[in-house]
């Protein structure tokens, strides 16, 4: 699928494949993208593939089609979403080839994320630089610091210190992004870092020139009972006590049983932080949710996906409501596209960063909410690439935040015709 617009000329070709053999998968996805977008020579490639793939071999297959000098950005994904494909089963892969004119992309990557995430964020911004024409910073990073072990949840790279490092000198442009997970078993992930494959890395794409980014955050989680609870014992990413009592026992009481302890991640409950006014009518856009990745052996505590909470902080138990999730996706997609139209612009390209916990399989529902994004963009012939992630990043109430069980849709738009 391609677009050629007055004022801003951008062609986007999207392709996919679902084959185990990595070389063939990379090649076929790229060939489909070239055909769909009528691409002559891309300026940038987004690539996402299953954690089961050999990423180096996949990149070889991709480069056999697009050439060795084109920067490739992306990495491991539980599944991929395109205009005509959605899957997190088998070995799915998706690529978007972008042939830009007035839109500019700058790519940089830094390593050692697991050693010092804040320093990695600072080095990323220093390497990219910021100028007055920049409109958006897309950040993609490795979520897995230490893979999941038998009986114990994984240890993760936190988004909060990474974002602190990126924003040490303020936030000159919106920051949107995601942390990669390659499968539901939280095994190691890999990243496409422009010219090479690595891990424990963070990749940045600075988007500037003749485009305007639009985005929406959607989750659909709501407070379970409206009550606030105080964390009374916590270390790193593990909550041990709330309100002076073991948190696992408190959640036992919410469920009325202990079977939930076997879930990794926990399917229906999240930990929520309200960044709006206390006790006001709950507003989706004011909440940040934290996925519960599992229970420690012996029921000592719960591990959450981001270690950015602390002892003394107020939280709420949030219900992952699948119907609200679907309603949120429909409403936010419609509002985003209506805003672009009202402002006289034309959509060029959409990217959907979708938490892997929102899949039908993990949400225990028979529908895929990402299909609603697919349908909304297809109705307007907007090229779409998306993937299932571990953490999503988007601006919320003045600054970028790491989000869980969230979908973030970003659309680049140019001058309308």
Secondary structure as a PSIPRED ss2 file (coil, helix, strand):
# PSIPRED VFORMAT (PSIPRED V4.0)

   1 X C   1.000  0.000  0.000
   2 X C   1.000  0.000  0.000
   3 X C   1.000  0.000  0.000
   4 X C   1.000  0.000  0.000
   5 X C   1.000  0.000  0.000
   6 X C   1.000  0.000  0.000
   7 X C   1.000  0.000  0.000
   8 X C   1.000  0.000  0.000
   9 X C   1.000  0.000  0.000
  10 X E   0.000  0.000  1.000
  11 X E   0.000  0.000  1.000
  12 X E   0.000  0.000  1.000
  13 X E   0.000  0.000  1.000
  14 X E   0.000  0.000  1.000
  15 X E   0.000  0.000  1.000
  16 X E   0.000  0.000  1.000
  17 X E   0.000  0.000  1.000
  18 X E   0.000  0.000  1.000
  19 X C   1.000  0.000  0.000
  20 X C   1.000  0.000  0.000
  21 X C   1.000  0.000  0.000
  22 X H   0.000  1.000  0.000
  23 X H   0.000  1.000  0.000
  24 X H   0.000  1.000  0.000
  25 X H   0.000  1.000  0.000
  26 X H   0.000  1.000  0.000
  27 X H   0.000  1.000  0.000
  28 X H   0.000  1.000  0.000
  29 X H   0.000  1.000  0.000
  30 X H   0.000  1.000  0.000
  31 X H   0.000  1.000  0.000
  32 X H   0.000  1.000  0.000
  33 X H   0.000  1.000  0.000
  34 X H   0.000  1.000  0.000
  35 X H   0.000  1.000  0.000
  36 X H   0.000  1.000  0.000
  37 X H   0.000  1.000  0.000
  38 X C   1.000  0.000  0.000
  39 X C   1.000  0.000  0.000
  40 X C   1.000  0.000  0.000
  41 X C   1.000  0.000  0.000
  42 X C   1.000  0.000  0.000
  43 X C   1.000  0.000  0.000
  44 X E   0.000  0.000  1.000
  45 X E   0.000  0.000  1.000
  46 X E   0.000  0.000  1.000
  47 X E   0.000  0.000  1.000
  48 X E   0.000  0.000  1.000
  49 X E   0.000  0.000  1.000
  50 X C   1.000  0.000  0.000
  51 X C   1.000  0.000  0.000
  52 X C   1.000  0.000  0.000
  53 X C   1.000  0.000  0.000
  54 X C   1.000  0.000  0.000
  55 X H   0.000  1.000  0.000
  56 X H   0.000  1.000  0.000
  57 X H   0.000  1.000  0.000
  58 X H   0.000  1.000  0.000
  59 X H   0.000  1.000  0.000
  60 X H   0.000  1.000  0.000
  61 X H   0.000  1.000  0.000
  62 X H   0.000  1.000  0.000
  63 X H   0.000  1.000  0.000
  64 X H   0.000  1.000  0.000
  65 X H   0.000  1.000  0.000
  66 X H   0.000  1.000  0.000
  67 X C   1.000  0.000  0.000
  68 X C   1.000  0.000  0.000
  69 X C   1.000  0.000  0.000
  70 X C   1.000  0.000  0.000
  71 X C   1.000  0.000  0.000
  72 X E   0.000  0.000  1.000
  73 X E   0.000  0.000  1.000
  74 X E   0.000  0.000  1.000
  75 X E   0.000  0.000  1.000
  76 X E   0.000  0.000  1.000
  77 X C   1.000  0.000  0.000
  78 X C   1.000  0.000  0.000
  79 X C   1.000  0.000  0.000
  80 X E   0.000  0.000  1.000
  81 X E   0.000  0.000  1.000
  82 X E   0.000  0.000  1.000
  83 X C   1.000  0.000  0.000
  84 X C   1.000  0.000  0.000
  85 X C   1.000  0.000  0.000
  86 X E   0.000  0.000  1.000
  87 X E   0.000  0.000  1.000
  88 X C   1.000  0.000  0.000
  89 X C   1.000  0.000  0.000
  90 X C   1.000  0.000  0.000
  91 X C   1.000  0.000  0.000
  92 X E   0.000  0.000  1.000
  93 X E   0.000  0.000  1.000
  94 X E   0.000  0.000  1.000
  95 X E   0.000  0.000  1.000
  96 X E   0.000  0.000  1.000
  97 X E   0.000  0.000  1.000
  98 X E   0.000  0.000  1.000
  99 X E   0.000  0.000  1.000
 100 X E   0.000  0.000  1.000
 101 X C   1.000  0.000  0.000
 102 X C   1.000  0.000  0.000
 103 X E   0.000  0.000  1.000
 104 X E   0.000  0.000  1.000
 105 X E   0.000  0.000  1.000
 106 X E   0.000  0.000  1.000
 107 X E   0.000  0.000  1.000
 108 X E   0.000  0.000  1.000
 109 X E   0.000  0.000  1.000
 110 X E   0.000  0.000  1.000
 111 X C   1.000  0.000  0.000
 112 X C   1.000  0.000  0.000
 113 X C   1.000  0.000  0.000
 114 X C   1.000  0.000  0.000
 115 X C   1.000  0.000  0.000
 116 X C   1.000  0.000  0.000
 117 X H   0.000  1.000  0.000
 118 X H   0.000  1.000  0.000
 119 X H   0.000  1.000  0.000
 120 X H   0.000  1.000  0.000
 121 X H   0.000  1.000  0.000
 122 X H   0.000  1.000  0.000
 123 X H   0.000  1.000  0.000
 124 X H   0.000  1.000  0.000
 125 X H   0.000  1.000  0.000
 126 X H   0.000  1.000  0.000
 127 X H   0.000  1.000  0.000
 128 X H   0.000  1.000  0.000
 129 X C   1.000  0.000  0.000
 130 X C   1.000  0.000  0.000
 131 X C   1.000  0.000  0.000
 132 X C   1.000  0.000  0.000
 133 X C   1.000  0.000  0.000
 134 X E   0.000  0.000  1.000
 135 X E   0.000  0.000  1.000
 136 X E   0.000  0.000  1.000
 137 X E   0.000  0.000  1.000
 138 X E   0.000  0.000  1.000
 139 X E   0.000  0.000  1.000
 140 X E   0.000  0.000  1.000
 141 X E   0.000  0.000  1.000
 142 X E   0.000  0.000  1.000
 143 X C   1.000  0.000  0.000
 144 X E   0.000  0.000  1.000
 145 X E   0.000  0.000  1.000
 146 X E   0.000  0.000  1.000
 147 X C   1.000  0.000  0.000
 148 X C   1.000  0.000  0.000
 149 X E   0.000  0.000  1.000
 150 X C   1.000  0.000  0.000
 151 X C   1.000  0.000  0.000
 152 X E   0.000  0.000  1.000
 153 X C   1.000  0.000  0.000
 154 X C   1.000  0.000  0.000
 155 X E   0.000  0.000  1.000
 156 X E   0.000  0.000  1.000
 157 X C   1.000  0.000  0.000
 158 X C   1.000  0.000  0.000
 159 X H   0.000  1.000  0.000
 160 X H   0.000  1.000  0.000
 161 X H   0.000  1.000  0.000
 162 X H   0.000  1.000  0.000
 163 X H   0.000  1.000  0.000
 164 X H   0.000  1.000  0.000
 165 X H   0.000  1.000  0.000
 166 X H   0.000  1.000  0.000
 167 X C   1.000  0.000  0.000
 168 X C   1.000  0.000  0.000
 169 X C   1.000  0.000  0.000
 170 X C   1.000  0.000  0.000
 171 X C   1.000  0.000  0.000
 172 X C   1.000  0.000  0.000
 173 X C   1.000  0.000  0.000
 174 X E   0.000  0.000  1.000
 175 X E   0.000  0.000  1.000
 176 X E   0.000  0.000  1.000
 177 X E   0.000  0.000  1.000
 178 X E   0.000  0.000  1.000
 179 X E   0.000  0.000  1.000
 180 X E   0.000  0.000  1.000
 181 X C   1.000  0.000  0.000
 182 X C   1.000  0.000  0.000
 183 X C   1.000  0.000  0.000
 184 X C   1.000  0.000  0.000
 185 X C   1.000  0.000  0.000
 186 X C   1.000  0.000  0.000
 187 X C   1.000  0.000  0.000
 188 X C   1.000  0.000  0.000
 189 X C   1.000  0.000  0.000
 190 X C   1.000  0.000  0.000
 191 X E   0.000  0.000  1.000
 192 X E   0.000  0.000  1.000
 193 X E   0.000  0.000  1.000
 194 X E   0.000  0.000  1.000
 195 X C   1.000  0.000  0.000
 196 X C   1.000  0.000  0.000
 197 X E   0.000  0.000  1.000
 198 X E   0.000  0.000  1.000
 199 X C   1.000  0.000  0.000
 200 X C   1.000  0.000  0.000
 201 X C   1.000  0.000  0.000
 202 X E   0.000  0.000  1.000
 203 X E   0.000  0.000  1.000
 204 X E   0.000  0.000  1.000
 205 X E   0.000  0.000  1.000
 206 X E   0.000  0.000  1.000
 207 X E   0.000  0.000  1.000
 208 X E   0.000  0.000  1.000
 209 X E   0.000  0.000  1.000
 210 X C   1.000  0.000  0.000
 211 X C   1.000  0.000  0.000
 212 X E   0.000  0.000  1.000
 213 X E   0.000  0.000  1.000
 214 X E   0.000  0.000  1.000
 215 X E   0.000  0.000  1.000
 216 X E   0.000  0.000  1.000
 217 X E   0.000  0.000  1.000
 218 X E   0.000  0.000  1.000
 219 X C   1.000  0.000  0.000
 220 X C   1.000  0.000  0.000
 221 X E   0.000  0.000  1.000
 222 X E   0.000  0.000  1.000
 223 X E   0.000  0.000  1.000
 224 X C   1.000  0.000  0.000
 225 X C   1.000  0.000  0.000
 226 X C   1.000  0.000  0.000
 227 X C   1.000  0.000  0.000
 228 X C   1.000  0.000  0.000
 229 X E   0.000  0.000  1.000
 230 X E   0.000  0.000  1.000
 231 X E   0.000  0.000  1.000
 232 X E   0.000  0.000  1.000
 233 X E   0.000  0.000  1.000
 234 X E   0.000  0.000  1.000
 235 X E   0.000  0.000  1.000
 236 X C   1.000  0.000  0.000
 237 X C   1.000  0.000  0.000
 238 X E   0.000  0.000  1.000
 239 X E   0.000  0.000  1.000
 240 X E   0.000  0.000  1.000
 241 X E   0.000  0.000  1.000
 242 X E   0.000  0.000  1.000
 243 X C   1.000  0.000  0.000
 244 X C   1.000  0.000  0.000
 245 X E   0.000  0.000  1.000
 246 X E   0.000  0.000  1.000
 247 X H   0.000  1.000  0.000
 248 X H   0.000  1.000  0.000
 249 X H   0.000  1.000  0.000
 250 X H   0.000  1.000  0.000
 251 X H   0.000  1.000  0.000
 252 X H   0.000  1.000  0.000
 253 X H   0.000  1.000  0.000
 254 X H   0.000  1.000  0.000
 255 X H   0.000  1.000  0.000
 256 X C   1.000  0.000  0.000
 257 X C   1.000  0.000  0.000
 258 X C   1.000  0.000  0.000
 259 X H   0.000  1.000  0.000
 260 X H   0.000  1.000  0.000
 261 X H   0.000  1.000  0.000
 262 X H   0.000  1.000  0.000
 263 X C   1.000  0.000  0.000
 264 X C   1.000  0.000  0.000
 265 X C   1.000  0.000  0.000
 266 X C   1.000  0.000  0.000
 267 X C   1.000  0.000  0.000
 268 X C   1.000  0.000  0.000
 269 X E   0.000  0.000  1.000
 270 X E   0.000  0.000  1.000
 271 X E   0.000  0.000  1.000
 272 X E   0.000  0.000  1.000
 273 X E   0.000  0.000  1.000
 274 X E   0.000  0.000  1.000
 275 X C   1.000  0.000  0.000
 276 X C   1.000  0.000  0.000
 277 X C   1.000  0.000  0.000
 278 X C   1.000  0.000  0.000
 279 X C   1.000  0.000  0.000
 280 X C   1.000  0.000  0.000
 281 X C   1.000  0.000  0.000
 282 X C   1.000  0.000  0.000
 283 X C   1.000  0.000  0.000
 284 X H   0.000  1.000  0.000
 285 X H   0.000  1.000  0.000
 286 X H   0.000  1.000  0.000
 287 X E   0.000  0.000  1.000
 288 X E   0.000  0.000  1.000
 289 X E   0.000  0.000  1.000
 290 X E   0.000  0.000  1.000
 291 X E   0.000  0.000  1.000
 292 X E   0.000  0.000  1.000
 293 X E   0.000  0.000  1.000
 294 X E   0.000  0.000  1.000
 295 X E   0.000  0.000  1.000
 296 X C   1.000  0.000  0.000
 297 X H   0.000  1.000  0.000
 298 X H   0.000  1.000  0.000
 299 X H   0.000  1.000  0.000
 300 X C   1.000  0.000  0.000
 301 X C   1.000  0.000  0.000
 302 X E   0.000  0.000  1.000
 303 X E   0.000  0.000  1.000
 304 X E   0.000  0.000  1.000
 305 X C   1.000  0.000  0.000
 306 X C   1.000  0.000  0.000
 307 X C   1.000  0.000  0.000
 308 X C   1.000  0.000  0.000
 309 X C   1.000  0.000  0.000
 310 X C   1.000  0.000  0.000
 311 X C   1.000  0.000  0.000
 312 X C   1.000  0.000  0.000
 313 X C   1.000  0.000  0.000
 314 X E   0.000  0.000  1.000
 315 X E   0.000  0.000  1.000
 316 X E   0.000  0.000  1.000
 317 X E   0.000  0.000  1.000
 318 X E   0.000  0.000  1.000
 319 X E   0.000  0.000  1.000
 320 X E   0.000  0.000  1.000
 321 X C   1.000  0.000  0.000
 322 X H   0.000  1.000  0.000
 323 X H   0.000  1.000  0.000
 324 X H   0.000  1.000  0.000
 325 X H   0.000  1.000  0.000
 326 X H   0.000  1.000  0.000
 327 X H   0.000  1.000  0.000
 328 X H   0.000  1.000  0.000
 329 X H   0.000  1.000  0.000
 330 X H   0.000  1.000  0.000
 331 X H   0.000  1.000  0.000
 332 X H   0.000  1.000  0.000
 333 X H   0.000  1.000  0.000
 334 X H   0.000  1.000  0.000
 335 X H   0.000  1.000  0.000
 336 X H   0.000  1.000  0.000
 337 X H   0.000  1.000  0.000
 338 X H   0.000  1.000  0.000
 339 X H   0.000  1.000  0.000
 340 X H   0.000  1.000  0.000
 341 X H   0.000  1.000  0.000
 342 X H   0.000  1.000  0.000
 343 X C   1.000  0.000  0.000
 344 X C   1.000  0.000  0.000
 345 X E   0.000  0.000  1.000
 346 X E   0.000  0.000  1.000
 347 X E   0.000  0.000  1.000
 348 X E   0.000  0.000  1.000
 349 X E   0.000  0.000  1.000
 350 X E   0.000  0.000  1.000
 351 X E   0.000  0.000  1.000
 352 X E   0.000  0.000  1.000
 353 X E   0.000  0.000  1.000
 354 X E   0.000  0.000  1.000
 355 X E   0.000  0.000  1.000
 356 X H   0.000  1.000  0.000
 357 X H   0.000  1.000  0.000
 358 X H   0.000  1.000  0.000
 359 X C   1.000  0.000  0.000
 360 X H   0.000  1.000  0.000
 361 X H   0.000  1.000  0.000
 362 X H   0.000  1.000  0.000
 363 X H   0.000  1.000  0.000
 364 X C   1.000  0.000  0.000
 365 X C   1.000  0.000  0.000
 366 X C   1.000  0.000  0.000
 367 X C   1.000  0.000  0.000
 368 X C   1.000  0.000  0.000
 369 X C   1.000  0.000  0.000
 370 X H   0.000  1.000  0.000
 371 X H   0.000  1.000  0.000
 372 X H   0.000  1.000  0.000
 373 X H   0.000  1.000  0.000
 374 X H   0.000  1.000  0.000
 375 X H   0.000  1.000  0.000
 376 X H   0.000  1.000  0.000
 377 X H   0.000  1.000  0.000
 378 X H   0.000  1.000  0.000
 379 X C   1.000  0.000  0.000
 380 X C   1.000  0.000  0.000
 381 X C   1.000  0.000  0.000
 382 X C   1.000  0.000  0.000
 383 X E   0.000  0.000  1.000
 384 X E   0.000  0.000  1.000
 385 X E   0.000  0.000  1.000
 386 X E   0.000  0.000  1.000
 387 X E   0.000  0.000  1.000
 388 X E   0.000  0.000  1.000
 389 X E   0.000  0.000  1.000
 390 X C   1.000  0.000  0.000
 391 X E   0.000  0.000  1.000
 392 X E   0.000  0.000  1.000
 393 X E   0.000  0.000  1.000
 394 X E   0.000  0.000  1.000
 395 X E   0.000  0.000  1.000
 396 X E   0.000  0.000  1.000
 397 X C   1.000  0.000  0.000
 398 X C   1.000  0.000  0.000
 399 X E   0.000  0.000  1.000
 400 X E   0.000  0.000  1.000
 401 X E   0.000  0.000  1.000
 402 X E   0.000  0.000  1.000
 403 X E   0.000  0.000  1.000
 404 X C   1.000  0.000  0.000
 405 X C   1.000  0.000  0.000
 406 X C   1.000  0.000  0.000
 407 X E   0.000  0.000  1.000
 408 X E   0.000  0.000  1.000
 409 X E   0.000  0.000  1.000
 410 X E   0.000  0.000  1.000
 411 X E   0.000  0.000  1.000
 412 X E   0.000  0.000  1.000
 413 X E   0.000  0.000  1.000
 414 X E   0.000  0.000  1.000
 415 X E   0.000  0.000  1.000
 416 X C   1.000  0.000  0.000
 417 X C   1.000  0.000  0.000
